[in-house]
Amino acid sequence: MKVAIAANGGSLDSQASPVFGRCSHLIVVDLVDGNFKDVKIIPNPTTTEGGVGIKTARMVGNEGVEAIISGSVGPNAFEVLTQLGIKTYQMVPGTVEENLTLLSQGKLQTLDPSARGRRGGMGGGGGGRR
């Protein structure tokens, strides 16, 4: 299975990233019987732009990955990944290599899209004054 993992550096010893769109690197690995084949390190060029999650999702789609590992994925990026048939898995604190090993052992949970927080705005909602 070809997997991309969001990382905070450019090696298997780097820490897995808790964010997807703004991670510093994506590490693409072909997992074959628990072994790492064809490791590709991709610096993430979208970290300072708008719409980074969607752009990063398309980038991993272009790599032909079947799954990603990250700490969180925004709802728009999650939708793109779903449309591309890419599974999403929840990273655990640790290195890229540790997370890939856990995935190969079936020990990572699937990831749900990050919920957007709902906050009160400046609109005319009454605010309690009568």
N, C-alpha and C positions, 0 to 999 in steps of 0.2 A: 504494500500500500504506500502510495506517495503522500507524504505529510509535510505541511509547512508549520513551523512553530515560531511564534513571536518571541523575539529575544532582545536582551539588553546589550548584546555584543555580537561579535562575528565568529564564534566558535561553539563547539558542542559543550565546552566548559562554561559558557556564558550563562547568566541567570535567565530563566524564562521570564518573559515580560507579562505584567499584569494587564497591559493594554494591547490592542490589536493595531488600530490605524496609526498610532504614533510610536510604535516600537522602533528601535533604531535599526534592527535587522530582522530579516526573515531567513530562517534556515530550512531549506527544503531537503528532505531525506527520503530515500526509498527504503521502507522497512521490509526486509525479506527474512522471514523466520527469526525475528528478533535481532537481526543484524542490520547495521546502517550501511546502505549502499548509495553511491552517487550523491554525496553531500554537496549541496550548493549553498553558498552564503550570498545573500542579496541585501545590500544596504537599502534601507527603505527611503526612497527619495521624496515621499509625500508627507513627512513628519511636520512640516510647517505650513501646509496648505489647508484650505477648507475642503470639506468632503473627504477627509483622509481615509475613513473607514471604507467607503465605497471604492475608492481608488486602490486601496490595498487589497480589498476582496477581489477586484478584477485582476490585479497583478498576480495573486496566487492562482486564480482561475486560469490565467495564461500559462502558468507553470504546469498545469495538468494535475494539480493535487486532488486527492480524494478526501482529505481531512485537514483541519487546522487545530492547533493547540494554542490557547491564549487564556488570560485571566478574565477578560471581558471583551465583548463584541457589541458595538452599538446596533440599534434596531435596523438602520438602513443597510449597514454592512451585512448583518445577519440575513436580511432579505436577499441580498445579492448572492451570498454564499449558498443559501437554500435553493435559489433559482438555478445555480450552477451545479447543484447536487453534491456540495461539499459539506461533510459532517463537521461539527464543531465540538471540541472537547475542552473541558475545564482544566487549566494548568494547576499544578500544585507548586508551592514555593520550592525552588530548587533549580538545578541546572537544566539546560536543554536536553542533555543526555539522559538525566534522570527521568524527565517527563516522557521522552521517547521510549525509554525502557518500560515505564508504567503503561503507556499506551499499548505497546506490543504484548504486554501481559494482561490486557483487558482491565486495567485498574483505574483508568481515568473515567470520570463521569462526563456525560454529554453536557453541553453548555446551552443555556437558554439565553435569548437576547436580553441585553441590559435594559432594565426598565427605565424609562424617562421619569424623573421626578416631577411631580405636579406641585407647582408653587402658586401662591396667591399673587396676582398681578396688581397693576395700578388701575384696573378697570372700575366700572361703576357697580361693583357687586354689593354695595351697601356698607361693608366694613363695620357693621354693628351700630352705626349712628342712626337714630330715628328722630 
